[in-house]
């Protein structure tokens, strides 16, 4: 059963591509008497995709000689078009998709070079970051509420396995006051003691590493939906990459970062404690 519209659309797109099988894309377009771009979007999970109409699904299944799949795919279509919990927040489409996938993820691997990851931010740290970077027409309190609501995934009955690698520069970057930063680092230490959270610090001493040209990225897996994707977030655009080639590339980068970063546990915790102490001593 699908739990939110993003996952339903993702699954519907994958099912339509699976059912096409070895049939040539152009042959199906001609049989459907539709635009090639329409079929391409119906088969594309995520932001580049679109939910086909009920009649289009029925015609596709006739072509694919799979009428027995109709009720199941129409049920997915219905779920894919339902409003989600983020509708009141008017989120940008990619971020909304990310939040929906994150909420159902079974594992999340994330790297951040400049900031503490959103899932691990205290409310005060999040407020300072959002206030400094928000657009003039944004609602500060609404954006903070989205950030805090996303963090509920860490407290669900079966939380995802989360692996965070954060660069030392992000730990040392003064966001707000010294006490705010000390509280943020204390929060990271608390998270690191959770059984489903692994935290590694990438210290300055690591030197050149595999993600030097990347500000951040996340690898999300939703095991029960067969969903595995990489999410890249930039200052003006965000995107998902789900091809085997892209996923394998970023998985390799993350594994190399794991090897370059301090071990989780005492080495990372020691650095966090030292940086927290440095913030306190270097008062405003």
C-alpha positions in Angstrom: 0.0 0.0 0.0 1.3 3.5 -0.9 1.4 6.1 1.8 1.7 9.3 0.0 1.2 10.8 -3.5 4.8 11.0 -4.4 5.4 7.3 -3.8 2.2 6.4 -5.6 3.3 8.4 -8.7 6.8 6.9 -8.5 5.3 3.4 -8.4 2.8 4.0 -11.1 5.5 5.3 -13.5 7.7 2.2 -12.7 4.8 -0.1 -13.3 3.9 1.4 -16.6 7.5 1.1 -17.8 7.6 -2.5 -16.6 4.4 -3.4 -18.4 5.7 -1.9 -21.7 8.4 -4.5 -21.6 10.3 -4.9 -24.9 7.7 -3.0 -26.9 9.3 -0.1 -28.8 8.5 3.3 -27.4 7.6 4.8 -30.8 5.2 1.9 -31.5 3.3 2.5 -28.3 3.1 6.3 -29.0 1.6 5.6 -32.4 -0.8 3.0 -31.0 -1.9 5.5 -28.3 -2.1 8.4 -30.8 -0.5 10.6 -28.2 2.7 12.7 -28.0 6.0 11.0 -27.2 6.5 13.5 -24.4 3.3 12.3 -22.8 4.3 8.7 -22.7 7.8 9.7 -21.5 6.4 11.6 -18.6 4.0 8.8 -17.7 6.9 6.5 -17.4 9.1 9.0 -15.5 9.0 8.8 -11.7 9.5 12.0 -9.7 9.4 15.7 -10.7 9.8 15.0 -14.4 6.8 12.7 -14.4 3.0 13.1 -14.9 0.0 11.1 -13.8 -1.9 9.8 -16.9 -5.7 9.9 -17.1 -7.8 6.9 -16.3 -8.7 6.4 -20.0 -5.0 6.6 -21.0 -4.1 3.9 -18.5 -6.9 1.7 -19.8 -5.7 2.1 -23.4 -2.1 1.4 -22.4 -3.1 -1.8 -20.7 -5.1 -2.9 -23.7 -1.9 -2.4 -25.8 0.1 -4.2 -23.2 -2.4 -7.1 -23.1 -2.6 -6.7 -19.3 -6.3 -5.7 -18.5 -6.0 -7.5 -15.2 -3.8 -4.7 -13.9 -6.4 -2.0 -14.4 -7.9 -1.8 -10.9 -4.5 -1.8 -9.2 -3.1 0.9 -11.5 -6.2 3.1 -11.2 -6.0 2.8 -7.4 -2.3 4.0 -7.7 -3.5 6.8 -9.9 -6.1 7.9 -7.3 -3.5 8.0 -4.6 -1.0 9.9 -6.8 -3.5 12.7 -7.2 -4.5 13.0 -3.6 -3.4 16.0 -1.5 -0.5 15.4 0.9 0.4 16.7 4.3 2.5 19.5 2.7 -0.2 21.1 0.7 -0.9 23.9 3.2 2.8 24.8 3.1 3.0 25.6 -0.7 6.4 23.9 -1.1 8.4 24.0 -4.3 7.7 20.7 -6.2 11.1 19.1 -5.8 11.3 19.8 -2.1 7.8 18.5 -1.6 8.7 15.3 -3.4 11.8 15.0 -1.2 9.8 15.5 2.0 7.4 12.8 0.9 10.1 10.3 0.1 12.0 11.1 3.2 8.9 10.5 5.4 8.7 6.9 4.2 12.4 6.2 3.7 14.0 3.1 5.1 17.5 4.5 4.8 18.9 7.9 4.3 22.6 8.7 3.5 23.5 12.4 3.4 26.6 14.5 3.0 26.8 18.2 3.9 29.8 20.5 3.5 28.4 23.8 4.6 25.5 23.3 7.0 24.2 20.9 9.6 21.7 18.7 7.7 18.0 19.7 8.1 17.1 16.5 9.8 19.7 17.2 12.5 19.1 20.9 13.0 17.8 22.4 16.3 14.9 24.9 15.9 17.1 27.9 16.7 19.8 26.8 14.2 17.1 26.2 11.5 15.6 29.6 12.2 18.9 31.3 11.8 19.7 29.5 8.5 16.3 30.0 7.0 16.1 33.7 8.1 19.5 34.3 6.4 18.7 32.5 3.2 14.9 32.9 2.7 13.4 34.7 -0.2 11.6 38.0 0.5 8.2 36.5 -0.1 8.8 33.4 2.2 7.1 32.7 5.4 9.7 32.2 8.1 7.5 30.4 10.6 6.0 28.1 7.9 9.4 27.1 6.7 10.6 26.3 10.2 7.5 24.2 10.8 8.2 22.2 7.6 11.8 21.6 8.9 10.6 20.4 12.3 7.8 18.3 10.8 10.3 16.5 8.5 12.3 15.6 11.6 9.4 13.5 12.9 10.7 10.7 10.7 13.5 10.1 13.3 10.9 9.4 16.0 8.5 7.1 14.1 8.0 3.6 15.4 10.4 2.2 12.8 12.8 5.0 12.0 15.0 4.9 8.9 18.7 4.1 9.2 20.3 7.5 8.8 24.0 8.0 8.0 25.2 11.6 8.1 28.6 12.8 7.0 29.2 16.5 7.8 32.3 18.5 7.1 34.2 20.2 9.9 33.6 23.5 8.1 29.9 23.2 8.7 30.5 22.5 12.4 32.7 25.5 12.8 30.6 28.0 10.7 29.1 30.4 13.2 25.3 30.4 12.6 23.8 32.7 15.2 25.4 32.9 18.6 28.1 30.9 20.3 25.6 29.3 22.6 23.3 28.5 19.7 26.1 26.6 18.0 27.1 24.8 21.2 23.5 23.7 21.6 23.4 22.5 18.0 26.6 20.4 18.4 25.2 19.0 21.7 22.1 18.0 19.7 24.3 16.2 17.1 26.0 14.3 19.9 22.7 13.2 21.2 21.6 12.1 17.8 24.8 10.1 17.3 23.9 8.0 20.3 20.7 6.8 18.6 20.9 3.2 17.4 19.5 4.1 13.9 21.8 7.2 13.4 25.4 7.0 12.3 27.3 10.3 12.4 30.8 11.0 10.9 32.7 14.2 10.8 34.9 14.9 7.8 37.7 16.8 9.5 39.9 19.4 7.8 42.8 16.9 8.1 41.1 14.7 5.5 42.5 16.9 2.8 41.3 16.3 -0.8 38.3 14.0 -0.9 35.7 12.6 -3.3 33.1 15.3 -2.7 35.2 18.4 -3.0 33.0 19.8 -5.8 29.7 19.0 -4.1 28.0 21.1 -1.5 25.6 18.3 -0.4 23.6 15.3 -1.6 21.3 12.7 -0.2 20.7 9.0 -1.1 17.2 7.8 -0.2 15.8 4.3 -0.2 12.2 3.2 0.3 12.7 -0.5 0.4 9.0 -1.6 0.3 8.5 0.5 -2.9 11.8 -0.4 -4.6 12.7 3.3 -4.7 16.3 4.4 -4.7 17.2 7.9 -5.7 19.8 10.6 -5.3 18.7 14.2 -4.4 20.8 17.2 -5.2 19.8 20.6 -3.7 21.2 23.8 -5.1 20.5 27.5 -4.4 18.0 27.8 -7.2 17.2 24.3 -8.4 16.8 20.8 -7.0 16.7 17.4 -8.8 16.4 13.7 -8.3 18.6 11.2 -10.2 17.5 7.6 -10.2 19.3 6.0 -13.1 21.5 3.0 -12.1 24.6 4.9 -13.3 23.9 8.0 -11.2 22.9 6.1 -8.1 26.1 3.9 -8.3 28.2 7.0 -8.8 26.9 8.8 -5.7 27.0 5.6 -3.6 30.7 5.3 -4.5 31.3 8.9 -3.6 29.5 8.4 -0.2 31.6 5.2 0.5 34.8 7.1 -0.2 33.6 9.8 2.1 33.0 7.2 4.8 36.5 6.0 4.4 38.0 9.6 4.6 35.9 10.8 7.5 36.6 10.2 11.2 35.1 7.0 12.5 31.7 7.2 14.1 31.7 7.0 17.8 34.6 8.4 19.8 36.7 10.1 17.1 33.7 12.0 15.7 32.3 12.8 19.1 35.7 14.1 20.3 35.8 16.5 17.4 32.2 17.7 18.1 33.0 18.3 21.7 36.1 20.2 20.8 34.4 22.4 18.3 31.5 23.1 20.7 34.0 24.1 23.3 35.7 26.4 20.8 32.4 28.1 20.0 31.8 28.7 23.7 35.3 30.1 24.3 35.1 32.3 21.2 32.1 34.3 22.4 30.3 36.9 20.4 
